Amino acid sequence: MPRTLSNWEYRVVLSACQGLVGRRLEKIYEIKPDVFRFDFSFGDSLIVELGKCFYLTKTPPKPPMLPSAMAMTMRKYVEGKRLVSFEQYKSDRIYIMTLTSGHKIIFEQIVNGNLFFTDEKNHIIRPYHFKPSSTHTYKVGGVYEFPPSPVFNFPPTLVDWQEQAKDKAAATLPVFLSKWPIGKIYTNEILTKIGWMGKKVGEIDEAQANELLKMLSEILTSPQARVYEKKMDETDTGLSVFELSLIPLQEYEKSDSGFSARAFPDWSSAIEYFFAHYKEEVKETENPQLKGLRHRLKKQESALQNLEKEIAGKAAETQELETYLAPLEAHRLELLHGAKPKEGIEEVDKDKKKWKIKTK
């Protein structure tokens, strides 16, 4: 599956969504499982894919013929109401839309995220998924409990760096910065650009930390939306989306990289294009019965090969037996008609007419 958005990437699209504040929420649809469409006045729709992304669009996916129970419940209370606020909970990937009625739509953009429709006091009117965890009870009427969440500054300051760097002198910079909710592709891009991928936190002095933080500040305040595409193979005439980014990534910008960069006027357009064109590699699964038959055939082929080897090892004895078989058969007939046994043939049972023949 495609990657989810980082905290910083969500912040960028959330900033664009502030233009929805004050508008009427005209219609709500559940497009398909875990995908919702919120139509606002003046033609903008907010598409929310739980645990994956959200973005603004003027060309939303087609709604279903019949609304889902979740969509109907939310429509009953908030259809036609104005959006008062659309905000992030601290530095967590949890987002809250508050309507003039006081009702809230809370959606979690974490792995296996959920959507909750609550009243003004966060009492749950309806959860989308009824799946309680060790820290949450998703019961109708219960209070939605926000998880404990740290707060990160965007962009981070030197004080943030020093606080985070305590007792982490041995950590490498890629690992250290990956803990910050910016996005690994962005922090690694900066470290590659200045040649610090192999450095450790303890090797960075205050001046170098300021240099790194300045570069982070520059990218965080001047996003450039783009999608990187590539040809799947030499015979492929089309392009396949590969990466989504808010900055130019030098690894993919090189002329000989095999990638092409598609720029977008805004981040929502880039998100919409990326997830609409991403094609997950499909791995063919074999029919279980066919798989069992194939396994049995393989075992039988192996047994047959072993038998052929065994027969080949007895070829000399078989050839000798075939050489003497005709005269032995002729003498057997003579013995049955009363002839005396020749040399090398010993009578075993006269009544049953059995003889033992000595061979080489």
N, C-alpha and C positions, 0 to 999 in steps of 0.2 A: 504494500500500500504506500501512497505518497506520504512524505513527512508532514507533521503537523506544524503549525506556525509557532515561532518563538514568542516570548513575552514582548520583546521590542516590536516584532512584526504586528502583534495584536494591538499594541499601543498606537502604531501608525494608522491602522484602519479604524480604530476607535476614535482617533482625533478627527478623521473625515466624517465619522458618523455623528459628530456633534451638530452637524447641519440638520439632523432629523429632529432635534429638540424643539418643541413648540408646534410640531406638525401633528396631524391627526393620524392615529393608527386605524386604517380603513378596513383591512381584512387580514386574516391569519389563515395559513394553510399548512398542513403537514404534507409536503411533497412526496416523501417516501420515508421509511424508517430512519430516524435520527436527522432528518433534514426538514427545516421549517422555513417558511416564507412569510415575512411581515411586510405588508403593503402600506406605505405612508402616502399622505397627500403630496401633490405635485410630482407624482410619477416615480418615486424612488422606492425600491424594495430592498429589505435587508434579508439576506440568505444566511441561515445559521446551520452549519453542519456540525453536530455535536462532537466534541473531541478532535475536530479537524481544522475548521476555519469558520470565519464569517466575513461577509463583504457586502458592499452596496452595488446595486445594478439597476439599470432601466430596462433590461431584457431578462426578466426572471423566468425560471423554468415553468412550464405549463402546470396549472393546478389540477388536482384529481377531480373526478366527477363528483365524489361525495366527500365531505369534510370528515376528518377523524374525530374521535371523542375528545382528544386533547385540544384540537383546534376549536371545536364547538364550545368547550368549557371556557376557554380564554375569550372567545368572541362574546359570549354571554355577558361578561363583566367589563371588557375594555374596548370593544369595537366602537370606534368613533371618539374615543378619548385621546387627549393630547399627551405627547411624550414630555415629561417633566425633566427627566435626566437619563443619561446612558453612561454608566461609569464602571470602572474596574474595582474589584475588591482588593485593596492594598496592592501588593505586587503579585497576586495570584491570578491565574487564568480563569477567573470567575467574573461574569459580567452581569450587570443589573440594569434593566430598563424599568423605570418607575413612571406610571401613568397618573393623570390628574385625579383619578378615582382613588389613588393610594395603592392600587394593586401593583405587584412587581412580577416581572418575568426574569428569572435567574437562570442563566445557562452556564454550565461548567465546560470549559474547553480543555480539560485534562483528559488523559486516557480513560476510556469508559465513562465519559462525562454524562451528565443528566441535565434535564430542564425542569424547573419548578415554577409553578404559578402560585403566588402567595398573596395574602392581604397586606395591608400597610404595616402590620406588626410581625411580618414574616411567618404567619401561620400558613401551613401548606394547604391550599385548596385542592391542588392535584399535582402529583409528580408525574413526569413522563414515564420513567422506569421505576417500578416498585421493587427496588433491589437494595435492601438495607445492608450496611457495612458495619465494621467494628466501631466506627466513629459517628455514623449517621443512622437515624431512624426515619425512614421516609413514609410516615403515616399521615393520612389526611387529618388535618387538625393539629398536627404536631408543629413545632417551631423549626424552621430551617436553620441549622447551625453552620455558620461559616467556619472553615478549618483555620487553625493557627497559621498565620502567614507573615513572613518578614517583609520589610519595606525596603526597596532598592531605589536609589536615585538614578534618574536618567537625565544627563549622563552622570556616571559616578564621579565622586570627588577624591582628592588625595586622602582625606580622612576615611572615606569608605575603603579605599585601597589598604590603608594601614590597619584598619579594623579587621578586614577580611584576611589580611596576610599574617595575622598573629598565629604563631605556632605552625605555620605552613611553609617554612623556609625551604624544606626539602621537596616541596611539590613543584612539578614542572609547570611552566606558564600555561600551556594548552589545557592541562587538567584544572589548574587554579581558575582560569578565566571561564572554563566551561560551566562552573558552578554559578556564574552570574547569569541572570535571565536576559541575555542579549541574543545569543545564538552562536553556536560553535563555528558556523561558516564565516561569521563576521570577525570574531576574535582571532580565529586561525588565519584569516586573510591579513589582518594587521601584523600578526607575529611573523608571517612569511615575508611580508613586505619589508620589515625592518631586520629580518634575519635572527629572530629571537625564539624560534620554535624549540630549540634545545636548551634554553636557559631555565633556571629554577628561580623561584620567588626570592630566595635569599641572595641571589646574585644581582638583583635590581635595586639600585640606590634611588634616592628621592627624585633626583633629576630625571632618571630614566623612567621612573613611574609616572612623572608628570608628562613626559613625552608620549608615553603610551596612552595615558588618559586623554591627552589632547587629541590624538588620532581617533580615539573612541568617540569623543565629543563631536568631532567633525562629521563622522559618518552618521551619528545618531541625530544630528540636526539638519542633514542634507540628504535625505533618501532619494535614490534613483531607481524606480521600479523597473525590473527586467525579468525575462524568462529565458533560460538557456535551452536550446534545442540541439539535437544531433541526429545524424543519419544512423539508422540501426545497423546497416551493412552497406557494402559497396553497390549492391544492386537496388537498394532502396531509394526511390526518388523522393519520398516524403521525409518529413522531419518528426522526431518524437521529443516531447518536452522532457527535460532532464532535471533542471534545477530552477528554483524560484529565489530571487534575491533582491535586496533593497540597495545594494551597492554593486559596482562592477567587480567581478571576480577575475583576477589576472590569469588564473589557471584556464579559464574558459574564453578569455578575451584574445588570447594569442591566435595569430592567423593560421598556425598549423595545428591548433588544438582539435579541430574536427567539430567544433561547436559554433553555433551562431547565436547572437544575442538579439532578442526582440524587446525593444523599449516600450514602455507604457506611460500614458499621461498621469496615471494615479495608481496607487497600490491595489485598490479594489479590482481594477481592470486586470491587473497582472494575476491576482489570486484567482479570479473567475476563469481566466484563460488557462492557467496552469491546471486547475482541478477539472476543468471541462475536457482537456485534451490528454490528461495523464492516462496512460493505458498500462494497467498492471500486467506483468508477465504471468500468463496462464500456464500452469503446470498440469499437463494431462494426467488424469488419475485412471489407473487401469481397473477394469471390472474385477471385483474380488474373486469371483468364480473362475474367470479367465486367468487371473494371477495364480490360483491354486493349481489349475491344470498345467500352466506353464512350469510351475515348480515341480510337479510330478513328472512331467516330460523330461525335465533336466536331470532328475534323479535316475530315470530309466535309461536315458542316453549315457549317463555315467556308468551305470551297471553294465550296459551293453559293451562299452569300451573296455571295461575290466575283463569281461568274458572273452572278448576278442583277443586280448593280450594273453589270457590264460590258454586259449586254444593255440595261439601262435607258439607258445612255449612248449606245447606237447606235439608239435608238428612231426618231429622225428619218430616218436613212438607210434603216432597215427600212420605214418608212411610205412613203417615196418609191419604193422598189423595188416594193412591193406595188401602188402606184398605176399604174405603167407596165408591170407584169408581163403583164397580159392582152393589151394591144395588141402588145407585143413578141413574145409567143407566137404571136399571129395572123400577124404579119409573118414570123416564122421559118418557119411553114408555107408562106407564099407563096414565100419564097426557095427552099425545098426543091422547089417545083414550077416553078422557072425564072423567077420574077419578078425584076425588077431591084431592087438594094438602094436603099432610100430614103436621103434626105440624113442624114448622121450614121452610116451603116453602111458599114464598109470591109471588102472581101473580103480574107481572110487566106490561105485555102487552098481553091482551087476544087475539087480532087479530094476533099478530106476535108469539103468544105462547111462551112468555118469562117468566121465573120464577127466583126468587132470592133465593138461598139456604143459610141459616145461618150455618156456620161451627164453630168449636171450635177455 
